[in-house]
Amino acid sequence: MRLHPLVLSFSISLFVEDLVSSSEDEERLMVDVFRGYNSLIPPIRNLSDMPLIVRVAMQLFLLIDVAEKDQVMHTNVWLTLKWHDFQMRWNPVNYGEIKEMRISPDKVWLPDIVLFNNADGNYEVSFMCNVVINYHGDMLWVPPAIYKSSCIIDVEFFPFDEQVCTLVFGSWTYNENEIKLEFEQAELADLSEYEPSSIWDVIDAPAQLVNRRSRIEFQVRIRRKTLFYTIILIIPTLIMGTLNMAVFFLPTDSGEKMTLTISVMLSIVVFLLLVSKILPPTSSTIPLMAKYLLLTFVLNVITILITIVIINVYFRSPTTHRMPEWVRMVFLEWMPFLMCMQRPKSASRKLMSRKKRAVAVAQLPGVGKFTLNRATHHPLCPSADDRTASVKVLNSANDIPQDPDTAMFYPLSPDALRAIDAIEYITDHIVQEKEYKMHCDDWRFVAMIIDRLLLYIFFGITAGGTCGILFSAPYVFEGVNQREVLDKLINLYKTGGIRD
């Protein structure tokens, strides 16, 4: 269906005429309303009308950042201010049914509501938007602003912490007898347009009037999302604590005990510096993460000192140290039984038969063990009898019994005596080497027992310290569904702030 050109031109002319008429009505309204108006004088007709009521609401749009080190919260908010100006009233019938108009803020009186706890020196809003005025004289001003407010950061449970930051608004020049603040709708911040943060979860946003209703304080209770810090700080620190315990499982003769402990210590120092860069240098409390790193660091230092002692014990020998009886009793008999450690059988037999061998072997142990008795000493011995021949263990060559009838005819030759002396020397040397190795093995086993004992002790301390420190935070196991929390707070704001 096509419109006739005449009809189309007539419609356009009517629209232009209405637009011109509306502009004329609004211009005439502006002239009449602002005739004799002074924007520097507050809209109070007489002293009986004081104080002027200003209704305030804050809509949190974005939580930009919370700088823990500087203790500053960076937010994007829309501040809503409503008040009544008796001079801004008109009859819509006389002005083409105009019920609202938008005026530049420099033409009307504005309440000087500023952020008291700002952290950058900018007390006022950055964008001066228009003021909406209706024909009853009700004024509405919603200036958007990006505020940097001071926020006392409580780092006690970092990174499982919850912070309460406040934004305190009030009149800069008027006292409580001239201007009083009231809530526009509810004692709560409006979160209907809030964009969730990737670092913080908003838990609550209550508000309250303070200082005889001359100031209004909005609180933003936020809880940190811990996934990032769990991966970056907690898990690596837990791994370093495990490596610290693994030092006691590493063989002492591998030569890597000290290297591993010092490497772990340097890693812990790096993480301590990282935490110090994140958190404010407060002396009121120690952060939870710093406590955990400090515990790991102290255990690492103790590990280094104990490792030095263990290496010293491991490389001891009979030529430098004598093992006390109490050390032998505790670390070679009691502790292996208590820790279910079993020494190799050959070493155990040596340990148990050491004294017995020391008595049995006098001057020539080898000769004594393999010397024949008088019945088989010499073929011409009259008492020789193959049926009664046997091996008898003697202690030395001097103990060899000789037949008085044949000893004077068949004495031992000098070569035989020299051979016996050589065998005695070799046997004594072998026994000394075995004794030396056995004493060294005892010290090494003592070092192994100390290693295993400290492994159990440090495992208990590390596990208990980890659970005791990390689980002391009140919100470790509490998850936050940000969408559900926001929906609850939005509904609470719409119902006037009535909590269940």
Residue pairs with C-beta under 8 A, 6 or more apart in sequence:
21 96
22 96
22 98
25 95
25 96
25 98
26 95
26 96
26 98
26 101
28 95
29 90
29 95
29 98
29 101
30 101
30 103
32 90
33 87
33 88
33 90
34 107
37 87
37 108
39 106
39 107
39 108
39 109
40 109
41 109
42 52
42 109
42 174
42 178
42 179
43 52
43 83
43 84
43 85
43 86
43 87
43 88
43 109
43 137
44 50
44 52
44 178
45 86
50 177
50 178
51 176
51 177
51 178
51 179
51 180
52 83
52 84
52 111
52 178
52 179
52 180
53 83
53 84
53 180
53 182
54 81
54 82
54 83
54 111
54 113
54 171
54 179
54 180
54 181
54 182
55 80
55 81
55 82
55 83
55 181
55 182
55 183
55 184
56 79
56 80
56 81
56 82
56 113
56 169
56 181
56 182
56 183
56 184
56 216
57 79
57 80
57 183
57 184
57 185
57 190
58 77
58 78
58 79
58 80
58 167
58 169
58 189
58 190
58 207
58 218
59 77
59 78
59 79
59 80
59 189
59 190
59 191
59 192
59 193
60 75
60 76
60 77
60 189
60 190
60 191
60 194
60 202
60 205
60 220
61 76
61 77
61 78
61 144
61 193
61 194
61 195
62 75
62 76
62 194
62 195
62 197
63 73
63 74
63 75
63 194
63 197
63 200
63 202
63 220
63 222
64 74
64 75
64 76
64 146
65 73
65 74
65 199
66 72
66 73
66 74
66 151
66 153
66 163
66 165
66 199
66 200
66 222
67 73
67 74
68 153
68 155
68 158
68 278
68 279
68 280
69 277
69 278
69 279
69 280
70 119
70 280
71 150
71 151
71 152
71 153
71 280
72 119
72 148
72 149
72 150
72 151
73 148
73 149
73 150
73 151
73 165
73 220
74 146
74 147
74 148
75 146
75 147
75 149
75 167
75 220
76 144
76 145
76 146
77 144
77 145
77 146
77 147
77 167
78 142
78 143
78 144
78 145
78 193
79 113
79 125
79 142
79 143
79 144
79 145
79 169
80 140
80 141
80 142
80 184
81 110
81 111
81 113
81 139
81 140
81 141
81 142
81 143
82 138
82 139
82 140
82 141
82 184
83 111
83 138
83 139
84 136
84 137
84 138
84 139
85 108
85 109
85 133
85 137
85 139
86 137
87 137
88 108
88 133
88 137
88 139
89 135
89 136
89 137
90 98
90 135
91 135
92 98
92 99
92 135
98 135
99 134
99 135
100 132
100 133
100 134
100 135
101 132
101 133
102 130
102 131
102 132
102 133
103 130
103 131
103 133
104 128
104 130
104 131
105 128
105 129
105 130
105 131
105 141
105 143
106 128
108 131
108 133
108 139
110 131
110 141
111 171
111 174
111 179
112 171
112 172
112 173
112 174
113 169
113 170
113 171
113 172
114 123
114 124
114 169
114 170
114 171
114 172
115 123
115 145
115 147
115 149
115 167
115 168
115 169
116 168
116 169
116 170
116 215
117 149
117 150
117 166
117 167
117 168
118 147
118 148
118 149
118 150
119 148
119 149
119 150
120 148
122 148
123 172
125 143
125 144
125 145
126 145
126 146
127 143
127 144
127 145
128 143
129 141
129 142
129 143
129 144
131 139
131 140
131 141
132 139
132 140
132 141
133 139
133 140
134 140
147 167
149 165
149 166
149 167
151 163
151 165
151 166
153 163
153 279
153 280
153 282
154 161
154 163
154 285
155 161
155 279
155 280
155 282
155 285
155 287
156 285
156 286
156 287
156 288
157 287
157 288
157 472
157 473
157 474
157 475
158 224
158 229
158 279
158 287
158 288
158 289
158 290
159 224
159 226
159 229
159 230
159 233
159 234
159 288
159 289
160 224
160 226
160 288
160 470
160 473
160 474
160 475
160 476
161 223
161 224
161 288
161 473
161 475
162 203
162 221
162 222
162 223
162 224
162 474
162 475
163 221
163 222
163 223
163 224
164 219
164 220
164 221
164 222
165 219
165 220
165 222
166 217
166 218
166 219
166 220
167 217
167 218
167 220
168 210
168 215
168 216
168 217
168 218
169 181
169 215
169 216
169 217
169 218
170 181
170 211
170 214
170 215
170 216
171 178
171 179
171 181
171 214
175 214
176 211
176 212
176 213
176 214
179 214
180 213
180 214
181 209
181 213
181 214
181 215
181 216
182 209
182 213
183 207
183 209
183 216
183 497
185 493
185 496
185 497
186 492
186 493
186 494
186 495
186 496
186 497
187 206
187 207
187 208
187 497
188 205
188 206
188 207
188 489
188 492
188 493
188 497
189 205
189 206
189 207
189 218
189 220
189 493
190 490
190 493
191 202
191 205
191 486
191 489
191 490
191 493
192 490
192 493
194 202
194 486
196 202
196 482
196 483
196 486
198 225
199 224
199 225
199 228
200 222
200 223
200 224
200 225
201 222
201 223
201 224
201 225
201 480
201 482
201 485
202 220
202 221
202 222
202 482
202 485
202 486
202 489
203 221
203 222
203 223
203 480
203 485
204 219
204 221
204 489
205 218
205 219
205 220
205 221
205 489
206 218
206 219
206 221
207 216
207 217
207 218
207 219
208 216
208 217
208 219
209 215
209 216
209 217
210 216
210 217
223 475
223 480
229 289
233 271
233 274
233 275
233 289
234 289
234 292
234 470
236 267
236 271
237 268
237 271
237 289
237 292
237 293
237 296
238 466
240 264
240 267
240 268
240 271
240 296
240 300
241 296
241 299
241 462
241 466
242 462
243 260
243 264
244 261
244 264
244 296
244 299
244 300
244 303
244 458
244 462
245 455
245 458
245 459
245 462
246 260
247 257
247 260
247 261
247 264
247 303
247 307
248 303
248 451
248 452
248 454
248 455
248 458
249 451
249 455
250 256
250 257
250 260
252 310
252 311
252 314
252 444
252 447
252 448
252 451
253 314
257 307
257 310
257 311
258 304
258 307
258 308
258 311
261 300
261 303
261 304
261 307
262 304
264 300
265 297
265 300
265 301
265 304
268 293
268 296
268 297
268 300
269 297
271 293
272 290
272 293
272 294
272 297
275 287
275 289
275 290
275 293
279 287
279 290
286 294
288 469
288 470
288 472
288 473
291 469
292 465
292 466
292 469
292 470
295 465
295 469
296 462
299 458
299 461
299 462
299 465
303 458
306 450
306 454
309 450
310 447
310 450
310 451
311 447
313 443
313 446
313 447
313 450
314 443
314 444
314 447
315 443
316 440
316 443
317 436
317 439
317 440
317 443
318 435
318 436
318 439
318 440
319 436
321 443
323 439
323 442
323 443
323 446
327 446
328 442
331 445
331 446
331 449
331 450
332 343
332 351
332 442
332 445
332 446
332 449
335 341
335 449
335 453
336 342
336 343
336 449
339 449
339 452
339 453
339 456
341 448
341 449
341 452
343 351
343 445
347 438
347 441
347 445
350 434
350 438
351 438
351 442
354 435
354 438
357 365
360 395
361 368
361 395
361 431
362 368
362 395
362 396
363 395
363 396
363 424
364 395
364 396
364 397
364 420
364 423
364 424
364 427
365 395
365 427
365 428
365 431
366 423
366 424
366 426
366 427
367 394
367 396
367 397
367 420
367 423
367 424
367 427
368 393
368 394
368 395
368 396
368 399
369 393
369 394
370 391
371 392
371 393
371 394
371 397
371 399
371 400
372 389
372 391
372 392
373 389
373 390
373 391
373 392
373 401
374 381
374 383
374 401
374 402
374 403
375 381
375 383
375 384
375 385
375 388
375 389
375 390
376 384
376 389
376 390
377 400
377 401
377 402
377 403
378 384
378 403
378 406
378 410
380 406
380 410
381 403
381 406
382 403
382 405
382 406
383 403
394 400
397 417
397 420
397 424
470 476
492 498
492 499
